[in-house]
Amino acid sequence: MIRYLLFFLLLSASAFAQDVLNKKNGESINAKVLEVNPENVKYKKTDNQDGPTYTIDKKELAGITYANGEEDIFKTESKGDKKMFIWSPSMKKVDLPKLSKPAKIQIIDNRKTPPAKSKVEFTGAELVELVGDVLKSGKSSGVEIVEAGTASPDVKISIEAYDAVFYPGAWHTQTRYFVTVYKGGKPSFKEIESLKGAFNTFGAGTARARLTKSFEEATSQLITFLNEKL
């Protein structure tokens, strides 16, 4: 009896699993996505999957939330009215991997100047200091953060992005590094990015949390890469 009940519950869950097309005007469409093309998205309606196939222009969409919880965020051309938000990442519950090898590391903030009327509560200098503190908190006591032009570093880290931007229809929160590791006379390069979107049904609190999540993921990948290459 229990086995049949579990089967029924799983069947019901799969029946109700659906993708959601998030429109820029705040409306949503429950759907089964068939194709995501450069210019449009093809789908069937969830309640009529044997019915016709519909096509919607991607310009109308902020993105897609898939049945498994993953999201696609469609970038929007800005008309110069975008506003950038830069908050300090909440590190209370973040458990990052540890940098286990000694190194001289140079960190620079190479981000573009935020647009006018942006809300910057966490400066570039604070971000550079935070990344440095995270790297020095590892198992190795030989990690040294050096300033640009003062030494020949083993690692150069350029912070290319750390911000939350609200476009029409969606938040884009991202953290991006460009890393160079020098070892044996051969540099190794890697671009690391974590993008965490939030559609306009969520407020700034969600964008702030997802900005922290992007910082956590990108910095975890950064430390993993350094441990592999140093």
CYANA upper distance limits for C-alpha pairs under 8 A (distance plus 0.5 A):
  1 MET  CA      5 LEU  CA      6.79
  2 ILE  CA      6 LEU  CA      6.67
  3 ARG  CA      7 PHE  CA      6.74
  4 TYR  CA      8 PHE  CA      6.65
  5 LEU  CA      9 LEU  CA      6.73
  6 LEU  CA     10 LEU  CA      6.67
  7 PHE  CA     11 LEU  CA      6.58
  8 PHE  CA     12 SER  CA      6.55
  9 LEU  CA     13 ALA  CA      6.62
 10 LEU  CA     14 SER  CA      6.73
 11 LEU  CA     15 ALA  CA      6.68
 12 SER  CA     16 PHE  CA      6.86
 13 ALA  CA     17 ALA  CA      6.65
 17 ALA  CA     67 ALA  CA      5.93
 18 GLN  CA     30 ASN  CA      6.92
 18 GLN  CA     31 ALA  CA      6.50
 18 GLN  CA     32 LYS  CA      6.59
 18 GLN  CA     46 THR  CA      7.12
 18 GLN  CA     66 TYR  CA      7.37
 18 GLN  CA     67 ALA  CA      5.29
 19 ASP  CA     30 ASN  CA      6.48
 19 ASP  CA     31 ALA  CA      5.65
 19 ASP  CA     32 LYS  CA      6.03
 19 ASP  CA     33 VAL  CA      7.02
 19 ASP  CA     64 ILE  CA      7.64
 19 ASP  CA     65 THR  CA      6.29
 19 ASP  CA     66 TYR  CA      4.82
 19 ASP  CA     67 ALA  CA      5.26
 20 VAL  CA     28 SER  CA      6.88
 20 VAL  CA     29 ILE  CA      6.02
 20 VAL  CA     30 ASN  CA      5.22
 20 VAL  CA     31 ALA  CA      6.27
 20 VAL  CA     32 LYS  CA      8.48
 20 VAL  CA     64 ILE  CA      6.25
 20 VAL  CA     65 THR  CA      5.58
 20 VAL  CA     66 TYR  CA      6.76
 20 VAL  CA     67 ALA  CA      8.15
 21 LEU  CA     28 SER  CA      5.96
 21 LEU  CA     29 ILE  CA      5.46
 21 LEU  CA     30 ASN  CA      7.03
 21 LEU  CA     31 ALA  CA      7.45
 21 LEU  CA     61 LEU  CA      7.52
 21 LEU  CA     63 GLY  CA      6.90
 21 LEU  CA     64 ILE  CA      5.26
 21 LEU  CA     65 THR  CA      7.08
 22 ASN  CA     26 GLY  CA      7.45
 22 ASN  CA     27 GLU  CA      6.91
 22 ASN  CA     28 SER  CA      5.20
 22 ASN  CA     29 ILE  CA      7.25
 22 ASN  CA     61 LEU  CA      6.28
 22 ASN  CA     62 ALA  CA      6.09
 22 ASN  CA     63 GLY  CA      5.89
 22 ASN  CA     64 ILE  CA      6.21
 22 ASN  CA     65 THR  CA      7.84
 22 ASN  CA    199 PHE  CA      7.98
 23 LYS  CA     27 GLU  CA      5.80
 23 LYS  CA     28 SER  CA      6.24
 23 LYS  CA     29 ILE  CA      8.41
 23 LYS  CA     60 GLU  CA      6.31
 23 LYS  CA     61 LEU  CA      4.72
 23 LYS  CA     62 ALA  CA      5.85
 23 LYS  CA     63 GLY  CA      7.64
 23 LYS  CA    169 GLY  CA      7.60
 24 LYS  CA     60 GLU  CA      6.45
 24 LYS  CA     61 LEU  CA      5.81
 24 LYS  CA     62 ALA  CA      5.54
 24 LYS  CA    168 PRO  CA      6.84
 24 LYS  CA    169 GLY  CA      4.79
 24 LYS  CA    170 ALA  CA      8.15
 25 ASN  CA    169 GLY  CA      7.26
 26 GLY  CA    169 GLY  CA      7.37
 26 GLY  CA    200 ASN  CA      7.32
 26 GLY  CA    201 THR  CA      7.61
 29 ILE  CA     45 LYS  CA      8.44
 30 ASN  CA     45 LYS  CA      6.92
 30 ASN  CA     46 THR  CA      6.28
 31 ALA  CA     43 TYR  CA      6.72
 31 ALA  CA     44 LYS  CA      6.14
 31 ALA  CA     45 LYS  CA      5.06
 31 ALA  CA     46 THR  CA      5.06
 32 LYS  CA     43 TYR  CA      5.98
 32 LYS  CA     44 LYS  CA      5.73
 32 LYS  CA     45 LYS  CA      6.74
 32 LYS  CA     46 THR  CA      6.26
 32 LYS  CA     49 GLN  CA      7.87
 33 VAL  CA     41 VAL  CA      7.90
 33 VAL  CA     42 LYS  CA      6.74
 33 VAL  CA     43 TYR  CA      4.87
 33 VAL  CA     44 LYS  CA      7.12
 34 LEU  CA     41 VAL  CA      8.16
 34 LEU  CA     42 LYS  CA      5.96
 34 LEU  CA     43 TYR  CA      5.51
 34 LEU  CA     44 LYS  CA      7.83
 35 GLU  CA     41 VAL  CA      6.18
 35 GLU  CA     42 LYS  CA      5.53
 35 GLU  CA     43 TYR  CA      7.41
 36 VAL  CA     40 ASN  CA      6.92
 36 VAL  CA     41 VAL  CA      5.11
 36 VAL  CA     42 LYS  CA      7.07
 37 ASN  CA     41 VAL  CA      6.33
 38 PRO  CA     58 LYS  CA      8.31
 39 GLU  CA     57 ASP  CA      6.65
 39 GLU  CA     58 LYS  CA      6.20
 39 GLU  CA     59 LYS  CA      8.27
 40 ASN  CA     55 THR  CA      7.05
 40 ASN  CA     56 ILE  CA      6.03
 40 ASN  CA     57 ASP  CA      4.84
 40 ASN  CA     58 LYS  CA      5.23
 40 ASN  CA     59 LYS  CA      8.44
 41 VAL  CA     55 THR  CA      6.14
 41 VAL  CA     56 ILE  CA      5.91
 41 VAL  CA     57 ASP  CA      6.99
 41 VAL  CA     58 LYS  CA      6.90
 42 LYS  CA     53 THR  CA      7.11
 42 LYS  CA     54 TYR  CA      6.09
 42 LYS  CA     55 THR  CA      4.98
 42 LYS  CA     56 ILE  CA      7.09
 43 TYR  CA     53 THR  CA      6.15
 43 TYR  CA     54 TYR  CA      5.82
 43 TYR  CA     55 THR  CA      6.97
 44 LYS  CA     48 ASN  CA      7.48
 44 LYS  CA     49 GLN  CA      5.96
 44 LYS  CA     50 ASP  CA      8.43
 44 LYS  CA     51 GLY  CA      7.51
 44 LYS  CA     52 PRO  CA      7.07
 44 LYS  CA     53 THR  CA      5.55
 44 LYS  CA     54 TYR  CA      6.50
 45 LYS  CA     49 GLN  CA      6.27
 45 LYS  CA     51 GLY  CA      8.16
 56 ILE  CA     60 GLU  CA      7.81
 57 ASP  CA     61 LEU  CA      7.83
 58 LYS  CA     62 ALA  CA      8.41
 58 LYS  CA     74 PHE  CA      8.24
 61 LEU  CA     74 PHE  CA      7.69
 61 LEU  CA    169 GLY  CA      8.37
 62 ALA  CA     73 ILE  CA      6.78
 62 ALA  CA     74 PHE  CA      6.04
 62 ALA  CA     75 LYS  CA      8.17
 62 ALA  CA     76 THR  CA      8.38
 62 ALA  CA    168 PRO  CA      8.25
 62 ALA  CA    169 GLY  CA      5.72
 62 ALA  CA    170 ALA  CA      6.46
 62 ALA  CA    199 PHE  CA      7.62
 63 GLY  CA     71 GLU  CA      7.73
 63 GLY  CA     72 ASP  CA      5.79
 63 GLY  CA     73 ILE  CA      4.96
 63 GLY  CA     74 PHE  CA      5.61
 63 GLY  CA    199 PHE  CA      8.22
 64 ILE  CA     71 GLU  CA      6.11
 64 ILE  CA     72 ASP  CA      5.61
 64 ILE  CA     73 ILE  CA      7.22
 65 THR  CA     69 GLY  CA      6.82
 65 THR  CA     70 GLU  CA      6.50
 65 THR  CA     71 GLU  CA      5.05
 65 THR  CA     72 ASP  CA      7.11
 66 TYR  CA     70 GLU  CA      5.86
 66 TYR  CA     71 GLU  CA      6.52
 71 GLU  CA    197 GLY  CA      7.91
 72 ASP  CA    197 GLY  CA      8.40
 73 ILE  CA    170 ALA  CA      8.17
 73 ILE  CA    172 HIS  CA      8.29
 73 ILE  CA    197 GLY  CA      6.62
 76 THR  CA    167 TYR  CA      7.15
 76 THR  CA    168 PRO  CA      7.92
 78 SER  CA     82 LYS  CA      6.82
 78 SER  CA    167 TYR  CA      7.65
 82 LYS  CA    115 PRO  CA      7.82
 82 LYS  CA    165 VAL  CA      7.42
 82 LYS  CA    166 PHE  CA      6.82
 82 LYS  CA    167 TYR  CA      6.53
 83 LYS  CA    114 PRO  CA      8.40
 83 LYS  CA    115 PRO  CA      6.83
 83 LYS  CA    116 ALA  CA      7.83
 83 LYS  CA    117 LYS  CA      7.01
 83 LYS  CA    118 SER  CA      5.43
 83 LYS  CA    119 LYS  CA      8.08
 83 LYS  CA    165 VAL  CA      6.37
 83 LYS  CA    166 PHE  CA      6.67
 83 LYS  CA    167 TYR  CA      8.44
 84 MET  CA    114 PRO  CA      6.72
 84 MET  CA    115 PRO  CA      7.22
 84 MET  CA    118 SER  CA      5.31
 84 MET  CA    119 LYS  CA      6.82
 84 MET  CA    120 VAL  CA      8.10
 84 MET  CA    163 ASP  CA      7.07
 84 MET  CA    164 ALA  CA      6.26
 84 MET  CA    165 VAL  CA      4.99
 84 MET  CA    166 PHE  CA      7.38
 85 PHE  CA    118 SER  CA      6.51
 85 PHE  CA    119 LYS  CA      5.39
 85 PHE  CA    120 VAL  CA      6.25
 85 PHE  CA    121 GLU  CA      8.28
 85 PHE  CA    163 ASP  CA      6.45
 85 PHE  CA    164 ALA  CA      5.53
 85 PHE  CA    165 VAL  CA      6.57
 86 ILE  CA    119 LYS  CA      6.96
 86 ILE  CA    120 VAL  CA      5.28
 86 ILE  CA    121 GLU  CA      6.30
 86 ILE  CA    122 PHE  CA      6.26
 86 ILE  CA    123 THR  CA      8.34
 86 ILE  CA    162 TYR  CA      7.76
 86 ILE  CA    163 ASP  CA      5.54
 86 ILE  CA    164 ALA  CA      6.75
 87 TRP  CA    120 VAL  CA      7.27
 87 TRP  CA    121 GLU  CA      5.83
 87 TRP  CA    122 PHE  CA      5.75
 87 TRP  CA    163 ASP  CA      8.15
 87 TRP  CA    208 ARG  CA      7.27
 87 TRP  CA    211 LEU  CA      8.49
 88 SER  CA    121 GLU  CA      7.58
 88 SER  CA    122 PHE  CA      5.82
 88 SER  CA    127 LEU  CA      8.45
 88 SER  CA    212 THR  CA      8.35
 89 PRO  CA    208 ARG  CA      8.19
 89 PRO  CA    209 ALA  CA      8.34
 89 PRO  CA    211 LEU  CA      7.39
 89 PRO  CA    212 THR  CA      5.03
 89 PRO  CA    215 PHE  CA      7.66
 90 SER  CA     94 VAL  CA      8.22
 90 SER  CA    209 ALA  CA      8.27
 90 SER  CA    212 THR  CA      6.55
 91 MET  CA    212 THR  CA      8.25
 94 VAL  CA    216 GLU  CA      7.29
 96 LEU  CA    216 GLU  CA      7.51
 96 LEU  CA    219 THR  CA      8.16
 96 LEU  CA    220 SER  CA      6.26
 97 PRO  CA    138 GLY  CA      8.39
 97 PRO  CA    220 SER  CA      6.58
 97 PRO  CA    223 ILE  CA      7.21
 97 PRO  CA    224 THR  CA      7.86
 98 LYS  CA    135 LEU  CA      7.76
 98 LYS  CA    137 SER  CA      7.52
 98 LYS  CA    138 GLY  CA      4.81
 98 LYS  CA    139 LYS  CA      6.81
 98 LYS  CA    223 ILE  CA      7.36
 99 LEU  CA    135 LEU  CA      6.50
 99 LEU  CA    136 LYS  CA      8.00
 99 LEU  CA    137 SER  CA      8.11
 99 LEU  CA    138 GLY  CA      5.12
 99 LEU  CA    139 LYS  CA      6.93
 99 LEU  CA    140 SER  CA      7.32
 99 LEU  CA    223 ILE  CA      6.32
 99 LEU  CA    224 THR  CA      8.24
 99 LEU  CA    226 LEU  CA      7.83
 99 LEU  CA    227 ASN  CA      6.75
100 SER  CA    138 GLY  CA      6.39
100 SER  CA    139 LYS  CA      5.64
100 SER  CA    140 SER  CA      5.56
100 SER  CA    227 ASN  CA      7.00
101 LYS  CA    139 LYS  CA      8.28
101 LYS  CA    140 SER  CA      6.06
101 LYS  CA    142 GLY  CA      7.81
101 LYS  CA    143 VAL  CA      7.92
101 LYS  CA    227 ASN  CA      7.16
101 LYS  CA    230 LEU  CA      7.31
102 PRO  CA    140 SER  CA      6.29
102 PRO  CA    141 SER  CA      7.36
102 PRO  CA    142 GLY  CA      4.74
102 PRO  CA    143 VAL  CA      5.23
102 PRO  CA    144 GLU  CA      8.23
103 ALA  CA    142 GLY  CA      6.81
103 ALA  CA    143 VAL  CA      5.40
103 ALA  CA    144 GLU  CA      6.72
103 ALA  CA    153 PRO  CA      8.18
103 ALA  CA    154 ASP  CA      6.36
103 ALA  CA    155 VAL  CA      7.74
103 ALA  CA    230 LEU  CA      8.26
104 LYS  CA    143 VAL  CA      6.57
104 LYS  CA    144 GLU  CA      5.30
104 LYS  CA    145 ILE  CA      6.39
104 LYS  CA    146 VAL  CA      6.91
104 LYS  CA    152 SER  CA      8.32
104 LYS  CA    153 PRO  CA      5.39
104 LYS  CA    154 ASP  CA      5.66
104 LYS  CA    155 VAL  CA      6.94
105 ILE  CA    143 VAL  CA      7.83
105 ILE  CA    144 GLU  CA      6.59
105 ILE  CA    145 ILE  CA      5.37
105 ILE  CA    146 VAL  CA      6.35
105 ILE  CA    153 PRO  CA      5.95
105 ILE  CA    154 ASP  CA      6.49
105 ILE  CA    155 VAL  CA      5.25
105 ILE  CA    156 LYS  CA      6.49
105 ILE  CA    157 ILE  CA      7.97
106 GLN  CA    145 ILE  CA      6.35
106 GLN  CA    146 VAL  CA      5.63
106 GLN  CA    147 GLU  CA      6.42
106 GLN  CA    148 ALA  CA      6.87
106 GLN  CA    153 PRO  CA      6.59
106 GLN  CA    155 VAL  CA      6.66
106 GLN  CA    156 LYS  CA      5.35
106 GLN  CA    157 ILE  CA      6.60
107 ILE  CA    128 VAL  CA      6.82
107 ILE  CA    132 GLY  CA      7.87
107 ILE  CA    145 ILE  CA      8.00
107 ILE  CA    146 VAL  CA      8.22
107 ILE  CA    147 GLU  CA      7.91
107 ILE  CA    148 ALA  CA      8.31
107 ILE  CA    156 LYS  CA      6.55
107 ILE  CA    157 ILE  CA      5.26
107 ILE  CA    158 SER  CA      6.47
107 ILE  CA    159 ILE  CA      7.98
108 ILE  CA    128 VAL  CA      7.13
108 ILE  CA    148 ALA  CA      8.17
108 ILE  CA    157 ILE  CA      6.90
108 ILE  CA    158 SER  CA      5.58
108 ILE  CA    159 ILE  CA      6.72
109 ASP  CA    124 GLY  CA      6.59
109 ASP  CA    125 ALA  CA      8.15
109 ASP  CA    127 LEU  CA      8.45
109 ASP  CA    128 VAL  CA      7.08
109 ASP  CA    158 SER  CA      6.49
109 ASP  CA    159 ILE  CA      5.40
109 ASP  CA    160 GLU  CA      7.42
110 ASN  CA    158 SER  CA      6.44
110 ASN  CA    159 ILE  CA      5.98
110 ASN  CA    160 GLU  CA      5.79
110 ASN  CA    161 ALA  CA      8.37
111 ARG  CA    159 ILE  CA      7.05
111 ARG  CA    160 GLU  CA      5.45
111 ARG  CA    161 ALA  CA      6.19
111 ARG  CA    162 TYR  CA      8.40
114 PRO  CA    118 SER  CA      6.76
122 PHE  CA    126 GLU  CA      6.89
122 PHE  CA    127 LEU  CA      7.60
123 THR  CA    127 LEU  CA      6.86
124 GLY  CA    128 VAL  CA      6.71
125 ALA  CA    129 GLU  CA      6.71
126 GLU  CA    130 LEU  CA      6.60
127 LEU  CA    131 VAL  CA      6.77
128 VAL  CA    132 GLY  CA      6.71
129 GLU  CA    133 ASP  CA      6.61
130 LEU  CA    134 VAL  CA      6.69
131 VAL  CA    135 LEU  CA      6.82
131 VAL  CA    219 THR  CA      8.50
132 GLY  CA    136 LYS  CA      6.68
132 GLY  CA    145 ILE  CA      6.94
133 ASP  CA    137 SER  CA      6.65
134 VAL  CA    138 GLY  CA      7.96
135 LEU  CA    143 VAL  CA      7.89
135 LEU  CA    223 ILE  CA      8.02
136 LYS  CA    140 SER  CA      8.23
136 LYS  CA    141 SER  CA      7.89
136 LYS  CA    143 VAL  CA      6.12
136 LYS  CA    144 GLU  CA      7.82
146 VAL  CA    150 THR  CA      7.34
146 VAL  CA    151 ALA  CA      7.18
146 VAL  CA    153 PRO  CA      7.71
147 GLU  CA    151 ALA  CA      7.85
153 PRO  CA    182 TYR  CA      8.42
154 ASP  CA    181 VAL  CA      6.47
154 ASP  CA    182 TYR  CA      5.71
154 ASP  CA    183 LYS  CA      7.68
155 VAL  CA    179 VAL  CA      7.73
155 VAL  CA    180 THR  CA      6.16
155 VAL  CA    181 VAL  CA      5.06
155 VAL  CA    182 TYR  CA      6.72
156 LYS  CA    179 VAL  CA      6.29
156 LYS  CA    180 THR  CA      5.63
156 LYS  CA    181 VAL  CA      7.10
157 ILE  CA    177 TYR  CA      7.12
157 ILE  CA    178 PHE  CA      6.42
157 ILE  CA    179 VAL  CA      5.17
157 ILE  CA    180 THR  CA      7.07
158 SER  CA    177 TYR  CA      6.15
158 SER  CA    178 PHE  CA      5.60
158 SER  CA    179 VAL  CA      6.85
159 ILE  CA    176 ARG  CA      6.74
159 ILE  CA    177 TYR  CA      5.23
159 ILE  CA    178 PHE  CA      7.07
160 GLU  CA    175 THR  CA      8.09
160 GLU  CA    176 ARG  CA      5.79
160 GLU  CA    177 TYR  CA      5.93
160 GLU  CA    178 PHE  CA      7.25
161 ALA  CA    174 GLN  CA      6.97
161 ALA  CA    175 THR  CA      5.52
161 ALA  CA    176 ARG  CA      5.27
161 ALA  CA    177 TYR  CA      7.55
162 TYR  CA    173 THR  CA      8.07
162 TYR  CA    174 GLN  CA      6.05
162 TYR  CA    175 THR  CA      4.85
162 TYR  CA    176 ARG  CA      7.09
162 TYR  CA    211 LEU  CA      8.26
162 TYR  CA    215 PHE  CA      8.01
163 ASP  CA    173 THR  CA      6.25
163 ASP  CA    174 GLN  CA      6.31
163 ASP  CA    175 THR  CA      7.42
163 ASP  CA    211 LEU  CA      7.42
164 ALA  CA    171 TRP  CA      7.11
164 ALA  CA    172 HIS  CA      6.05
164 ALA  CA    173 THR  CA      4.66
164 ALA  CA    174 GLN  CA      7.09
164 ALA  CA    207 ALA  CA      7.19
164 ALA  CA    208 ARG  CA      7.99
164 ALA  CA    211 LEU  CA      6.96
165 VAL  CA    171 TRP  CA      6.12
165 VAL  CA    172 HIS  CA      5.72
165 VAL  CA    173 THR  CA      6.91
166 PHE  CA    170 ALA  CA      6.48
166 PHE  CA    171 TRP  CA      4.95
166 PHE  CA    172 HIS  CA      6.87
167 TYR  CA    171 TRP  CA      6.62
167 TYR  CA    172 HIS  CA      8.00
169 GLY  CA    199 PHE  CA      6.74
169 GLY  CA    200 ASN  CA      5.68
170 ALA  CA    197 GLY  CA      7.59
170 ALA  CA    198 ALA  CA      6.28
170 ALA  CA    199 PHE  CA      4.70
170 ALA  CA    200 ASN  CA      5.37
171 TRP  CA    197 GLY  CA      6.14
171 TRP  CA    198 ALA  CA      5.41
171 TRP  CA    199 PHE  CA      6.41
171 TRP  CA    200 ASN  CA      7.33
171 TRP  CA    207 ALA  CA      7.04
172 HIS  CA    195 LEU  CA      7.65
172 HIS  CA    196 LYS  CA      7.03
172 HIS  CA    197 GLY  CA      5.34
172 HIS  CA    198 ALA  CA      7.14
172 HIS  CA    207 ALA  CA      8.43
173 THR  CA    195 LEU  CA      6.33
173 THR  CA    196 LYS  CA      5.70
173 THR  CA    197 GLY  CA      6.28
173 THR  CA    198 ALA  CA      8.31
173 THR  CA    207 ALA  CA      7.23
173 THR  CA    210 ARG  CA      7.01
173 THR  CA    211 LEU  CA      5.65
173 THR  CA    214 SER  CA      7.50
174 GLN  CA    193 GLU  CA      7.68
174 GLN  CA    194 SER  CA      6.16
174 GLN  CA    195 LEU  CA      4.92
174 GLN  CA    196 LYS  CA      6.64
174 GLN  CA    211 LEU  CA      6.80
174 GLN  CA    214 SER  CA      6.16
174 GLN  CA    215 PHE  CA      7.96
175 THR  CA    193 GLU  CA      6.25
175 THR  CA    194 SER  CA      5.97
175 THR  CA    195 LEU  CA      7.21
175 THR  CA    211 LEU  CA      8.09
175 THR  CA    214 SER  CA      6.09
175 THR  CA    215 PHE  CA      5.96
175 THR  CA    218 ALA  CA      6.75
176 ARG  CA    191 GLU  CA      7.78
176 ARG  CA    192 ILE  CA      6.01
176 ARG  CA    193 GLU  CA      4.71
176 ARG  CA    194 SER  CA      6.95
176 ARG  CA    218 ALA  CA      7.21
177 TYR  CA    191 GLU  CA      6.30
177 TYR  CA    192 ILE  CA      5.63
177 TYR  CA    193 GLU  CA      6.96
177 TYR  CA    218 ALA  CA      8.06
177 TYR  CA    222 LEU  CA      8.27
178 PHE  CA    189 PHE  CA      7.96
178 PHE  CA    190 LYS  CA      6.45
178 PHE  CA    191 GLU  CA      5.02
178 PHE  CA    192 ILE  CA      6.85
179 VAL  CA    189 PHE  CA      6.18
179 VAL  CA    190 LYS  CA      5.79
179 VAL  CA    191 GLU  CA      6.79
179 VAL  CA    192 ILE  CA      8.33
179 VAL  CA    222 LEU  CA      8.43
180 THR  CA    187 PRO  CA      6.78
180 THR  CA    188 SER  CA      6.06
180 THR  CA    189 PHE  CA      5.18
180 THR  CA    190 LYS  CA      7.24
181 VAL  CA    187 PRO  CA      5.89
181 VAL  CA    188 SER  CA      5.60
181 VAL  CA    189 PHE  CA      7.13
181 VAL  CA    226 LEU  CA      7.97
181 VAL  CA    229 LYS  CA      7.40
181 VAL  CA    230 LEU  CA      7.64
182 TYR  CA    186 LYS  CA      6.43
182 TYR  CA    187 PRO  CA      4.91
182 TYR  CA    188 SER  CA      7.02
182 TYR  CA    230 LEU  CA      8.48
183 LYS  CA    187 PRO  CA      6.80
183 LYS  CA    188 SER  CA      8.47
183 LYS  CA    229 LYS  CA      8.21
183 LYS  CA    230 LEU  CA      7.27
188 SER  CA    229 LYS  CA      8.12
192 ILE  CA    218 ALA  CA      6.68
192 ILE  CA    221 GLN  CA      7.55
192 ILE  CA    222 LEU  CA      7.40
193 GLU  CA    218 ALA  CA      6.23
194 SER  CA    214 SER  CA      5.55
194 SER  CA    215 PHE  CA      7.83
194 SER  CA    217 GLU  CA      6.75
194 SER  CA    218 ALA  CA      5.81
195 LEU  CA    214 SER  CA      6.50
196 LYS  CA    210 ARG  CA      6.28
196 LYS  CA    211 LEU  CA      7.46
196 LYS  CA    213 LYS  CA      7.89
196 LYS  CA    214 SER  CA      6.46
197 GLY  CA    207 ALA  CA      8.23
197 GLY  CA    210 ARG  CA      7.82
198 ALA  CA    202 PHE  CA      6.98
198 ALA  CA    206 THR  CA      7.61
198 ALA  CA    207 ALA  CA      6.77
198 ALA  CA    210 ARG  CA      8.17
202 PHE  CA    206 THR  CA      6.54
202 PHE  CA    207 ALA  CA      8.13
203 GLY  CA    207 ALA  CA      7.23
204 ALA  CA    208 ARG  CA      6.58
205 GLY  CA    209 ALA  CA      6.83
206 THR  CA    210 ARG  CA      6.65
207 ALA  CA    211 LEU  CA      6.56
208 ARG  CA    212 THR  CA      6.98
209 ALA  CA    213 LYS  CA      6.82
210 ARG  CA    214 SER  CA      6.60
211 LEU  CA    215 PHE  CA      6.78
212 THR  CA    216 GLU  CA      6.65
213 LYS  CA    217 GLU  CA      6.68
214 SER  CA    218 ALA  CA      6.54
215 PHE  CA    219 THR  CA      6.38
216 GLU  CA    220 SER  CA      6.52
217 GLU  CA    221 GLN  CA      6.80
218 ALA  CA    222 LEU  CA      6.64
219 THR  CA    223 ILE  CA      6.72
220 SER  CA    224 THR  CA      6.72
221 GLN  CA    225 PHE  CA      6.62
222 LEU  CA    226 LEU  CA      6.79
223 ILE  CA    227 ASN  CA      6.66
224 THR  CA    228 GLU  CA      6.85
225 PHE  CA    229 LYS  CA      6.76
226 LEU  CA    230 LEU  CA      6.23
